[in-house]
Amino acid sequence: MKKVILMIAVAGLISCASVGKDFSAENVASIQKGVTTEQSLLTMFGKPSSVTVDSDGNKLYGWTYAHATAFSVGQGKSLIVKLNKDGLVDSYTLSQTGA
């Protein structure tokens, strides 16, 4: 019986998955429109998971993190930052799901 319980516990630990690199709410809160630079973002969050350029030539950087286990509700967050042509933050959006 103990072996069965141990096997179930081990299976539960193995049954988890993460995507992306987690980032702190404190770093997100420190972003200032018109002040925070592209280099500062890269230092705080690392390489973005997506980079696109809009029709006006502004860069859109995206960072995504998700984590789930077999025994919990999944968690996720996504940060999208728009940089103007001068390399300064124009706007940003943080979305979060789960606990």
Long-range contacts (C-beta under 8 A, 24 or more apart in sequence): 11-70, 12-69, 12-70, 12-71, 15-69, 15-70, 15-71, 16-67, 16-68, 16-69, 16-70, 17-67, 17-68, 17-69, 18-65, 18-66, 18-67, 19-64, 19-65, 19-66, 19-67, 20-49, 20-63, 20-64, 20-65, 20-66, 21-45, 21-46, 21-63, 21-65, 22-65, 22-67, 23-63, 23-65, 23-77, 23-79, 28-79, 28-92, 28-94, 31-81, 31-89, 31-92, 32-89, 33-88, 33-89, 33-90, 33-91, 33-92, 34-88, 34-89, 34-90, 35-88, 35-89, 36-88, 36-89, 37-87, 37-88, 37-89, 38-83, 38-87, 38-88, 39-87, 41-81, 41-83, 41-89, 45-79, 54-82, 57-85, 58-82, 58-83, 58-84, 58-85, 58-90, 59-83, 72-99, 73-98, 73-99, 74-98, 75-99
